[in-house]
Amino acid sequence: MNKEKKHWFNNKTNIKKLIIGILTSCSLLLLLDLFYEKHPLVPIENWFGFYCFFSFIIGCVIVFCGNLMRRLLMRKEDFYDE
């Protein structure tokens, strides 16, 4: 009998709960941007949600660059066996 331990992420309802939790916390942090005093170095930092949107864009750029690097640097599966 092969009894594999079910991981927490194997249940789709847990994944939905995790996504809802992440979206809720991101939304709350975005709303908190209204309630503190900013000390910007450049004027664009005064915009509402600037750090949220900037971080999202930079995260997308990092993923895109990682994809490009993978395509450039990837070797065949049997590269070292030859």
C-alpha angles and dihedrals in degrees: 000000000000108000109182117194110244112233122223092245093056091076113083094210089059090052090052090049090050093050092047090050093050093047091047093050092046091050092049092049090050091052091048087062087079095059107056134069115250126214102197127190092202127030095243089068089071092068116109110261094002095143092046094053094039091052091049092051093046090048090053091049091051092051092047092049090048089054091050092048091049091054092047098044103033117116131198116278092248095043095124095040094067 
